[in-house]
Amino acid sequence: MHLSYCTNVHPAEDLDGIIGQLDTYAVRIRAHLDADVLGLGLWLAAPVASALAESVELRRRLRRELDVRGLEVVTLNGFPYAAFQAPVVKNAVYHPDWTTPDRLQYTLDLARILADLLPDTAARGSISTLPLAWRTPWDATYAGTAARRLDDLAKGLAEISDVAGRPIRVGLEPEPGCVVETTAQAVEQVSRLDNEWIGVCLDLAHLACAWEDPAEAVGRLRSAGIPIVKVQISAALEASSFSDVLHDYVEPRFLHQTRSASGEATDDLDEAIEQGLPGPWRIHYHVPLHAAPAAPLTSTVAVTRAAVRELRSECDHFDVETYTWGVLPAAQRPRDDAELAAGIAAELAFARDLLFGETDS
């Protein structure tokens, strides 16, 4: 079983910047955890992914830089295409989507890179990707185009895996507001694909925002034969009813889709506040696993705990993905690189206890 943290929390988008952030954050995190090896769920923006995919020398350089620092990579985050820590991201994160050749090329580039980064201890590699597209516009024509792209993806993954000697699989990641938001929708869409190479990445904050029961969700995927190729350990923001504290979480960078227990939905938190959505709410705002939000708000960490219990026997790639450290309310936001590294280390320690420290009793 591999545990990592996702580097999409960091802004670097060129190779020198990525290597620099290994020292700024990953080395410090490994020291905090006193770990022999630290797992990274690397995020590589499309331009650097293209350069790495084209150059075996660059891939070897990245592998050396990881090895000498005691870092390993078994999974890549292929959801954001570029500029994920830009001042404003919002809906741009869903583009290009799976109707485009750019998304296919980017994902195959990531697979080629991962084939050369996998440590000897890894039985397989995994890549997470967006769940087809944002829900609008979407029709049968878009669906047919996306299906053809994903068929080409499966063929490409088979070829790359043959050379690598180990399978590299891609997981569509259900997310609020997208074509695939729930595990039921995942079964409908992913069952049509080549499940030897394409399955699901379960993000636990997204699962909570869909108000899904973890045992039922995992059982649904298992019964349908859909592989869970990767799990993103995360927690969403929760509010039992409207509170003025919610205004502190309204920010311009990311979408914070909001869902009520009764089924009402908005595409961002400010819309939920303006419309007076009935509570309780779950908000697509990844909050630190180990630290409670400002009262009276809470997090969905109870869902995270329950889901991990179900998933430990279903998956071997677990990636902590809290990309929102830089937009947290000021009182909870890290003041410098050292505080961010310490916060990520605390999250990883929390996740490690979930995976290895708890029992079912």
N, C-alpha and C positions, 0 to 999 in steps of 0.2 A: 504494500500500500504506500502511495506517495502523497505527501502533503506539501503544498507550496503556497506562495502568495502571488497574486497577480500584479505585474508591474505596470498595468495601465493607470495606476495611481500617479506615475511619474510622467513628466512631459517629453523626455528625450525621444527624438525621432530619427537620429542618425547614429551610425555605429559607434563613433567616438563618444557621443553623449550617452548611449546605452551602456558602454563599458564604464564610463565615469560614474553612472548611477549605481553600478555594482559596488563600488567603494563607498559611495556616499550613504547608501542604504543597506544593501544586502549583506555586506561584510559586518556592519554594525548589528544587524538583526541576528545573524548567525552567532555573534559573540554574546548577545543578550540571552539567546536560547541555549548557549553552550552546546551547540549541535556540531557533530562532525561534518555533516552535509546539510545544506539548506536548499530546499526546492524553490524554483522560480517558475511561475506561470508567465512566461515572457509575452509581452505585447510588442509586436514589431509593426510599425506603420508601413503602408504599402511601398513607398519608395525604398526604404532600407531592406524590406523583404525582397523586393525585386533584385537589388544589388547582391544580396547574400545568395539568392537562388541561382544567380548567374555566375558566381565565383566560388569555386571550391576553396581557394585560398582565404577568402573572407570568412567562410564558414569555419575553416580550421582555426583561424585567429579567434573567432568568438568562442569556439569550443575550448581553446587553450585558456582564454581569459576566465571562463567559467571554472575550469578544472583547478587552476592555481588558487582560486579563492574558495574552494570547497563548495561549489554551487552546482546544482543539477537541473536539467530541464527535461520533463517528460510531456509537458502540455504547453500549448500556445493559445493565447486569446486572439481569435481571428474575427471578432465581432466588429470593433471599431476599425475603420479603414485608414484613417489618418486624423490628426489634429484633435485627439480625444480630450486633451486638457486645454483646448482653446477657450477664450473668454466666453463664447457662446457656442454650444454644441447642439442641444435640443434635438430636433428631428434629423439633423444632418448625420447622426450616427447610423441611421438606417440606409444610408446611400454610400456606394452603389449596393443595390440589393441583388437577390438571386435571379433576377431577370436579365442581368448584365454580364457580358464577358469579363469585365473588370473584376467582379466578385469571384468568378471561377478562377481566373489567373492568380489573383491574390492568394486564394486558399491553397492552390496547388504549389505556389511559391513557398508558403508556410510549411507544407508537407515535405518538400524537398529539403528545407532547412532543418526541420525537426529530425529527419532521418539521420543527419550527421551530428545532431546534438544529443541524441538519446544515450544515457549511460548504460553500461553493460547490465545493470540490475533491472532495467525496465523491460517488461515483456511486450510493451506496445507503446505507441504514442497517441495523443489525442489533441484535437483542435476544436474549439467552440466557435460557432458562427451564428449569425442572426437567423431568426425563425422565418425565413423566406423574405419578408418585407414588412414595412408598416402596412396597416390594414387597408389604407386607401392610397391611390386607386388600386383595386385588385379585382380581376375578373378571370374568366376561363382562359383568355388569351395570355394574360400574365402567368397564370398557373401552368399552362402548357410550356411556356418558355422557361420558367424556373425548373420544371421537371426535366427538361432536356439538359439544362446546365448541370443539374445534380446527377443525371446519368453520366455526363462527361466527367464529373468529379469522381464518381465511383470508379470509372475506368482508369483515371489518372492515379487515384490512390492505390489501386491494385498494382499498377506498374511501378510506382515509387516503392511500395512495400515489398515487392519482389526483389528489388535491388537492395533495399535496406535489410532484408531478412527478418523483419518484424512488421506487424501491421500498424498502420497509422490511420486512425478513424476520426471522423468529423461528427460533432454533435450539434444539431439545431437546438438553440436555446430559447424555449418559450419565454415570452416577455409581454407584459401588459401593453395592449394597444396594437400588437402586431398580428399578422395573419395567424400565427400560432401563439396563443396566449396561455392555454391550459394543456394539461396532459391528455385530455380527451381529444383536443384538436391535434396534438402531437401524434397520437395514434392514427388519426384519420389521414394526416399528411405524410408522416414518415413511413407508415406501412406500405406506401406505394413505391418507396425507394429501395435501393439495394442495401439491406440491413447488415450485410457483412462489413460494409464500409461506412455507412451513415446511420446514426442513431440520434440520441438526445443528450444534451447537456442540461442538467437540472440546476438552476439557480434557486437557492432556497428562499431568498427574499422575494423572487418572482412567484414562487409556489405559494408563499404566504399571502401575497397581494391578490392572488386568484382565489383566496379563501379555500384552498384545497386541503383535504386531510392527507397528511404524508403517507400513511399506510395505504389508503385507497389509491393515491396517485401512483405510488411505486408498484402496487399490485396491478393496476391497470396497464402500465407499461410492460410489466413482466408477462402478464397474460397474453398481450399482443405480440410478444417476442421482440419488442423494441429494445435494443441495447442502450444502457445508460453509460455512455462512454466517458463522462466527466461530471463531477459535481462541483458547483461553486458554493462554498460555505459562506453564507451571507445572512443578514437580518435586516428587515425593513422597519420603518418607523410606524408606530401604531398610536392611535388616539381614540379613546372611548367616546369622545364628543369634541366639539370645537373648543379650542383653547387659544388664547392670544399668543401663547408660546409658538404656535404653528407658523406665525408670521416670520419668526426667526429662521425658518427652514425654506422660505421662498427665496430662490436665488436664480440668476440668469443662465447658468452654464448647462445644467442637465434637465431633462424632463423628469417630473416626479408624478407619474400617473397615480391617481388616487382611486381606491375602490372601497365601497361600503359593504358591510356584511349583507345588506339587503339587495345588492346588485347594482346600485347606482355607480356611475363611473365618470371621471373626468380625465383629461389628458395631462393636466398639470395641477400642482397643489394650489396655486393662486386661484384657478378656476373653481376648485372644490370649496375654497373659502368664500369666494364671491357668490356661489350658487347655494351655499348653506347645505351642503350634502349631509344627509342624516348619518349619524354615527352608528356603530364604531367604524373608523377608517383604518385602512392599511395603505401606506404610501410608499411608492417605489423610490425610496431614499435609503441607500445602504448606510447603516449606522454601525459604528464599531461593535464587534461581537461582545467584547468584555466590559463595555461601559454603558450604563443606562443613559438614555437621552434626558434632557431637562424635564423635570416633573411639570405637569402631570402626564407627560407623554411616556410611552414605553416602547419596547421593540418586540419583534416577533421571534425572539431568541428561543422561546418555548417550541415554536414550530421547527426551528433549526435543530434543536436537540432531538425532537421526535423523528425528524427526517433522517438525520445522521444514523440513528439507531436502525432505521429501515434499510439504509443504503450501504452500510458497512459490508454487507455480504453481496452487494450488487455491482460495486464499482471499486476500482483501485486508484483512481486519480481524483484527489480532493484539492481544490484551489480556493484559498481565502480571497474574496474579491470585494474589497471596500475601496472603491475608487473616489469616494466623495470626501476624503479627509480635508481637501483644500477648500471645500465650500460649507463645511460644518459651521454652525453658529460660532461667533468669535470666541466665546468662553470655552468651547470644546475643541477648537482648531489648534493643531500643533504650531508652536511659535517658530520652530526652526527644523532643520533636517534631523538633528539628533532626537527631537521629540517625536517626529514622524516615525523614525526608525524604532524608537521605543514603543510607540503605539502599535505598529504593525507586529512587532515581536510579541506584545501582549495578546493580540488577536490570535497569532499562531499558537501561542501556548494554550489559549482557550480552546482552539480547534483541536489541538493535539490531545487535550484531555477528553474532548468529545469522542474522538476516534479511538483512543487507546486506553483512556482512564475510566470510562463508565462501563457498567455492565447492564444487562437487561433487567436485573433484579430491582 
